Amino acid sequence: MEESSAHGVLQDASERAISYLQSVKNRSVIASPEAMRRLDELRHALPQKGVDSIEVLRRLDEIGSPATVATAGGRYFGLVMGGALPVTVAASWLATAWDQNACFRWTSPIAATLEDVSLQWLRDLFGMPEGVAGAFVSGASMASLTGLASARHALLSRLGWDVEAKGIYGAPELRVVVSEEVHVTVLKALSLLGLGRERVILVPTDRRGRLKVDSMPALDGRTIVCIQAGNVNTGDFDPAAEICLRARQAGAWVHVDGAFGLWALANRNFDVLTAGLAEADSWATDGHKWLNVPYDSGIVLVRNAADLRAAMSANAAYLAEGAEEGREPSHYTPESSRRARGVEIWAALLHLGRDGIAELVEQFCRLARQFADGLSSHGYEILNDVVLNQVLVSFGSSEATRAVIDSLQAEGVCWCGGTSWQGRTAMRISVANWATTETDVDLSIQAMVRAATGSPCV
């Protein structure tokens, strides 16, 4: 490609992306039927001769942009999905242009440095000890797998078993304790690690979805306990302080699934919820949820750096080039070749600072309370104590609630999904996007009332 041509296509991409972000807030959250039909234009045989770069981009934008879900617009409240701060989008563009492989310090000094800095900032922000190690992975699913692999290594190593070399065949048996509200991604990680999603010990939860500590089995040095920081339905937290104390006394390992809720550590107003979280042994969270950086961006943190490194490192002669100075990224992640995810996380942390992150957490929770108060004032039942950013609302019977969800999704002013909570069908509202405003919430409440009544909101 000629240099002038490269400049032209990159400039065109920038203009199209800016145009998309400027217009997305005012469009339907869902793709229109026409936009969906146009996707068929992309289903053709691979051409014999390549297509000009500008034409490729034109098709991508003119056919693809209208067929996106407007998650960047501020009125998408499904799946606890954050948006992307403008500074992180820009940082991602630049990082993509750099085209760095973040595998090693010598393959990208800047990627490694930004990971070093970001991990130090995260330790400070979350109030964790200096020795905590971390890595940047694709999401909280992979972060939990990495943290639990570290747990598996640590517990078996204490029992004299090298699981990385010998595998789980003949290994001492480990126990995994989870609550009835355990997230499916944790169970998936356990299955991938050979620990089994059906072999877990289930502990009942209270009406808020919190693990009942008094119902836990006795813990020992062969036990991994998985707890939640941010239940996906209620937003509530398991009682980490008491669980971690019990685990520490017994030599057990505590892993925290904190995909979005871990960020509440940044705001002292939520100290009652987050108490004891920093006493765990591993933590999994997402940057692409509450920190609002682009996908894919997960973070794993492990109290003992040696456990993380032992579980993740791989040695090969051709990979040993260059003397290791400090943390070598590839020794702490499941992946070798990977994009420089730390760039966007660094950009978000630097841009927001401590105060900005705390304010972002407060914004999500304040807007969730606005949803709950507004819908309650219209006579609809809020099924959870709104302690964080999650709201569960019932519009009556299961059939009525499901009909409201279907109508709301079809209209496209906003998007919410359904869930089942303690035997009740509910609509789940998850506030996680920096772009969401009080006006967005008001417009969404009006749409919900229209869906429930079949008439304009008054």
C-alpha positions, 0 to 999 in steps of 0.5 A: 500500500502506498503511503498516501493511500494509507493516510487516506484510508486512515483519515476516512476511518477516523471521520467515519468513527467520529460521525458514528459516535456523534450520531449513536446517542440519537438513534434506536438502540437496536438495529432497524429491519432495513439495517438487518436486511442489508447484512445479506449484502456481505454474504458473498463469495470471496472475490478473486481480486481484492477490493480497494481499501476505501471501498472496504471501509465504505461497505463496513461503515454503510452496512455495518454501522447501522447494524450495530447495537448502540451500546455506546449511546448511553441507553443500553442497560443489558449484561452490565456492559460499559461504554468506552471513554473517548480517551480510551477509544483514541488510545485504542486507535493509537495502540492499534496503529502501533501494532504491538505484541505485548508478549514480552518486554523486548517485543514492546517496551511501551506496552510492558511499561504501561502494564507496570504502571497500570498494575501499580495504580490498580493496587493503590486504588484497590488498597491491595498489598505491594506484592500483588501481581497482575495481568491483562487478559481478554475479560473477567472470564479469563481473569477468573480462569487465571486466578483459579489456576493460581489457586490450583497451583498454590494449594497443590504445591503445598501438598507436594504436587506439581500440577503444571508438570503432572496435570490433575491425574492422581493429584490430591483432591481439591474442594471448591466452595461457591454460592448458589449465585455463582456466575457461569463464568466461574463455573466455566473456568473450573471446568476448563481447569479440570476442577469440575463445575458439577463437583462444587459445594453449593452454599445457600444465599440470603434474599439479597443473593449473599452467601450465608457464611454460617452455611459454609462447610469447614475449610482447610488447605485443600479448599478454594472459596469463590465469592462475588463482588457485585451479584449480576442480579442484585449488585450485592456483595458476599461478606468478604471480611468474614469469609476471608478470615475463616479462609486465612485461618484454615489455609484456604484460598479465596477468589473474588469474582468482581467483574464490575463490583470490584471497582466499588473499592475506589469509592469510600461510600461503599466501604460497607459492601467492600469490607474485606475484599482486599484480604482475598487471594485472587481477584478478577475484574473487567476494564470494559465494564465500570472502567469503560475501556474498549473490549476486550479488557480483563484484569486478574490480580493475585496476592502472591506473584509466585503463584501467578507466575508458576501457573502461567509461565512457559519456557522455550529457548527461542523465547528467552531473548533479552535479559528479563528486567522486572516483570516479564508480561508473558509469564503472568498471562495464559496468552503469548501473542496478544494486543497491548490491552494495558494502553487503554487501561492506563489512559482511563486511569490517568484521565479519570484519576482517583476522584474521577473513578470514584465519581464514575462509580457513584454515577452508576449507582445514583442512576440505578436509584433513579430508575428504582425510584421512578419505576416504583413511583409508577407502581411497579415492584422493585425486587432488590435492595438497590445497593449498587447499579443493578435494578430488578423490576416486576410488572406483575405476572411473569407473562406481563413482565416478559411482554413489557421486556419484549415491547421495550426491546422492540421500540428501541429507546433503551434495552433491558433484558430479563432474568429470574430472581428467587422464583420471580420473572424480572426485568434487569437494569444494569447501569454501567456506561459513562455516557448515561445521563439523568435524561437517558434514565427519564427517557427510558422510564417513560419507554418502560411505562409505555411498554407496560401500559400501552399508552403514553407516559404522563 
